[in-house]
Amino acid sequence: MGVARVTDKAGLVQFETIAHGSVKQNDSTMWYPKMLFSDAAGRVWLSDNFRIFRYTEKGFKSYVPGLGVATNNFNRSFSFADDGNGNLIAVSETGLVFLYHEGTDSFKPVALPHLITGVHAAFNFALVCCLLPPAKVCLR
């Protein structure tokens, strides 16, 4: 578990460990990292089953959005999207939506008119695909 950088230079493939992960859930190490996303501002994000991480030249910073985001899904946890106005949106597989606030360097929950569940993916401009009913979330 963890994150590695893979480079290919003229057929010479190299693997470099960027961050170690864990096969057991804990508060200090990534647990089954997944869903890598580069936003419009060039920031790199990824998630594990209950946290969001931002990669910087100093390493990974973790964000714990709150209760209700944990999932046992090994393929999905959070999806990320740019809304076209410079905002980063994180959508948990459990259906919670968060907006990143750069000034406070934190994720804040977004109130939705109804619950969405089983989120499979979020795309740019915040189109969210879920089990039923399909939902589109637009932040204005």
Beta strands, then each sheet from edge to edge (+ up, - down):
strand 1: 2-9
strand 2: 12-22
strand 3: 30-31
strand 4: 34-38
strand 5: 44-47
strand 6: 52-56
strand 7: 59-63
strand 8: 78-82
strand 9: 88-92
strand 10: 97-101
strand 11: 106-109
strand 12: 121-123
strand 13: 127-129
strand 14: 135-136
sheet 1: 1+ 2- 3-
sheet 2: 4+ 5- 6+ 7-
sheet 3: 8+ 9- 10+ 11-
sheet 4: 12+ 13- 14+
end
